[in-house]
Amino acid sequence: MTTTIQPAGGTPLVYQCALPLSRQTLTFTAGLLRARLKKIGSRWRKLPPGKIALIVLATLRHDHRLADMAGGNGVSPSTIHRWTWEIIGLLAARAPRLDRALATIKKAGGEAVLLDGTLIPTRRRSGTANRSNYNGKHKKHGLLFLALTDETGNLAWISPARRGAASEVTAARHDHIAGRLRAAGLGALADLGFTGLDPDPEDPVIITGYKATATRKLTPAQRHANQALSAARAPVEHGFSDLKNWRTLTRLRLSPAKATILLRALLVLTRQHTTR
């Protein structure tokens, strides 16, 4: 007797889904993979590099389940997972370091950068590790990272991911942002969360505006200055929006180390796809 093992519903249905990325992004990603295969002498893969790159980009952009992507392409979920992290590693290796990113902006004629931080949501951890990822400002669990953009909102650099309980100013001190800005001859516009970051208040390179206290209110001139600063900082939100269009960041299930690799890979893809 012959037994045929098939899904209860019969043959799986395959449907099309648009991927809102440029052909240039696909060509760039596939080129990295082809160079990698040539370097390691791999002569065979289940699918060609262009198709593999398309699957990985779709996985990152739409956060599809690996099993769903595997069923539609005739491979196993573990194969999709392996391809995804192989390409993520290739992309992350091309992410610029902080000093080089600042030097590029300076060479292009820039005078200032925009500095801000954001929280990438994560699943709630269990046990005593729960509190390390909880951010009191946003009232949720996540990983904190900082980003620099140019004056038009193009992402230039992303910091390592840190636990959500960390503060933005502490993270910036770990990355020596103030010293790197001064060495590059650039200034930075930031929000009040970075107050006190610059060690030289007499000659600051980081402008954060004025902060009211319980005993001191802001003058009309100081409020006007804060409004002007907020307007100048607005493009940094466009950079974060471009990055968060990659839906794999909707709710991470990664350690900070692997999240850093993923974020740097997405930075390279975002810079490749979006330029203002």
C-alpha positions in Angstrom: 0.0 0.0 0.0 1.3 3.4 -1.0 1.0 6.2 1.6 1.2 9.9 0.4 1.9 12.4 3.1 0.2 15.7 2.3 -1.1 18.7 4.3 -4.7 18.2 5.5 -5.8 21.0 3.3 -4.1 19.7 0.2 -1.4 21.5 -1.7 -0.4 24.8 -0.1 -1.5 28.0 -1.9 1.2 30.5 -3.0 0.3 34.2 -3.4 2.2 37.2 -4.6 3.2 40.1 -2.3 4.7 43.4 -3.4 8.1 44.3 -1.9 8.5 48.1 -1.7 12.2 48.2 -2.4 14.2 49.4 -5.3 15.9 47.1 -7.9 19.2 48.7 -6.9 18.7 47.4 -3.3 18.1 43.9 -4.6 21.1 44.1 -7.0 23.4 45.4 -4.2 22.3 42.6 -1.8 22.6 39.8 -4.4 26.1 41.2 -5.4 27.3 40.8 -1.8 26.1 37.2 -1.7 27.7 36.4 -5.0 31.0 37.8 -3.9 30.7 35.7 -0.7 30.0 32.5 -2.6 32.9 33.1 -4.9 35.2 33.8 -1.9 34.4 30.6 -0.1 34.2 28.5 -3.3 30.6 27.5 -3.0 29.4 26.3 -6.3 25.9 25.3 -5.4 22.9 26.6 -3.5 19.3 25.5 -3.5 18.3 28.8 -5.2 20.3 31.4 -7.2 21.8 34.4 -5.3 19.2 36.8 -6.7 16.3 34.7 -5.5 18.0 34.2 -2.1 18.5 38.0 -1.7 14.8 38.6 -2.6 13.6 36.1 0.0 15.8 37.6 2.7 14.8 41.2 1.9 11.1 40.1 2.0 11.7 38.4 5.4 13.3 41.5 6.9 10.8 44.0 5.3 7.6 42.2 6.1 8.6 40.0 9.1 7.1 36.9 7.5 7.3 33.6 9.4 10.2 31.5 8.2 7.9 28.5 7.7 5.6 30.5 5.4 8.6 31.8 3.3 10.0 28.3 3.2 6.8 26.7 2.0 6.4 29.2 -0.8 10.0 28.6 -2.1 10.5 24.9 -1.7 13.1 25.0 1.0 13.2 24.4 4.8 12.7 27.1 7.5 16.2 26.4 8.8 17.6 27.2 5.3 15.8 30.5 5.2 17.1 31.3 8.7 20.7 30.4 7.6 20.4 32.6 4.5 19.0 35.5 6.4 21.8 35.6 9.0 24.4 35.1 6.3 23.2 38.2 4.4 22.7 40.1 7.6 26.3 39.5 8.5 27.5 40.6 5.0 25.5 43.8 5.3 26.5 44.6 8.9 30.2 44.4 7.9 29.6 47.4 5.6 28.1 49.6 8.3 30.2 52.7 8.9 32.0 53.4 12.2 31.3 56.6 14.0 34.5 58.4 13.1 34.2 57.5 9.4 30.5 58.5 9.3 31.4 61.9 10.8 34.3 62.3 8.4 32.0 61.6 5.5 29.5 64.2 6.6 32.3 66.7 7.1 33.8 66.0 3.7 30.3 66.6 2.1 30.2 70.1 3.6 28.0 69.3 6.6 28.3 71.4 9.8 26.1 69.6 12.2 24.4 66.2 12.8 21.2 65.2 14.5 21.4 63.0 17.5 18.6 61.0 19.0 17.7 57.7 20.6 14.8 55.3 20.2 13.5 52.1 21.8 13.0 48.9 19.7 10.3 46.8 21.4 11.2 43.3 22.6 9.4 40.5 24.3 9.1 40.7 28.0 11.9 38.6 29.6 11.1 36.2 32.5 12.6 36.1 35.9 15.0 38.6 37.4 16.2 39.6 33.9 12.8 41.3 33.3 13.7 44.7 34.6 16.9 45.2 32.6 14.9 45.6 29.3 12.1 47.7 30.8 12.1 51.4 29.8 10.4 53.6 32.3 10.0 56.5 29.8 8.1 54.4 27.2 6.6 52.0 29.8 7.5 48.9 27.8 10.3 46.4 27.3 12.9 47.0 24.6 16.4 47.7 23.5 17.8 51.3 23.3 20.0 52.5 20.5 21.2 55.9 19.3 21.4 57.2 15.8 23.0 60.1 14.0 21.6 61.6 10.8 22.7 64.4 8.6 20.8 67.7 8.5 18.3 66.2 6.0 17.5 63.1 7.9 19.7 60.5 6.1 20.9 57.9 8.6 24.7 58.0 9.1 25.5 55.8 12.1 23.8 53.5 14.6 25.1 52.7 18.1 25.2 49.2 19.6 21.9 48.1 21.1 21.7 48.4 24.9 19.2 47.3 27.5 16.0 49.3 27.7 16.6 50.5 31.2 19.7 52.5 30.1 19.5 56.2 29.5 20.3 58.0 26.3 23.0 60.2 27.8 24.7 57.3 29.4 24.7 55.4 26.1 26.2 58.4 24.4 29.0 58.7 27.0 29.9 55.0 26.3 30.2 55.8 22.6 32.3 58.9 23.3 30.0 60.9 20.9 31.0 64.4 22.2 34.7 63.7 21.8 34.3 62.2 18.3 32.2 65.3 17.2 34.8 67.7 18.5 37.6 65.7 16.8 35.6 65.8 13.5 34.9 69.5 13.8 31.1 69.0 13.8 28.3 70.0 16.1 25.1 68.1 17.0 21.5 69.0 17.8 19.9 66.8 20.4 16.8 66.8 22.7 16.8 67.4 26.5 17.6 63.7 27.2 21.2 64.5 26.3 21.6 67.4 28.7 25.0 67.3 30.4 26.6 65.1 27.7 29.1 67.7 26.6 31.9 68.0 29.1 32.8 71.5 28.0 29.7 73.7 28.5 31.8 76.9 27.7 32.4 75.6 24.1 29.6 73.1 23.5 29.4 70.9 20.4 26.1 69.4 21.4 23.1 71.8 21.6 20.2 70.5 23.7 18.2 73.6 24.4 16.9 74.9 27.8 15.4 72.8 30.5 12.9 74.1 33.0 13.0 73.1 36.6 10.6 73.2 39.5 12.1 76.5 40.7 13.0 78.1 37.4 10.7 78.7 34.4 11.8 79.3 30.9 11.8 82.9 29.6 10.0 83.7 26.3 13.4 83.8 24.5 14.4 80.4 25.8 11.0 78.9 24.8 11.5 80.4 21.3 15.0 78.9 21.1 13.6 75.5 22.1 11.0 75.7 19.4 13.6 76.6 16.8 15.8 73.7 17.9 12.9 71.3 17.7 12.1 72.4 14.1 15.8 71.9 13.2 15.8 68.4 14.7 12.6 67.2 13.0 14.4 65.4 10.1 15.9 62.9 12.5 12.5 61.4 12.9 12.4 60.7 9.2 15.6 58.7 9.6 14.0 56.6 12.4 10.9 56.2 10.3 12.9 54.8 7.4 14.6 52.3 9.6 11.4 51.1 11.4 9.8 50.4 8.0 11.7 47.1 8.3 9.0 45.2 10.1 11.4 42.7 11.6 12.0 45.4 14.2 8.3 45.3 15.3 9.1 43.1 18.2 12.6 41.7 18.4 13.4 38.3 19.9 17.2 38.7 20.0 20.0 39.4 22.4 21.6 42.9 22.3 24.6 41.6 20.5 22.6 40.0 17.7 20.2 43.0 17.6 23.2 45.3 17.0 24.2 43.2 14.0 20.7 43.3 12.6 20.3 47.1 13.2 23.6 47.7 11.4 22.5 45.6 8.5 19.3 47.5 8.2 21.2 50.7 8.4 23.1 49.7 5.2 19.9 48.7 3.5 18.2 51.9 4.5 21.0 54.0 3.2 21.0 52.0 0.0 17.2 52.4 -0.5 16.5 55.9 0.8 18.4 59.1 0.2 17.1 62.6 0.7 
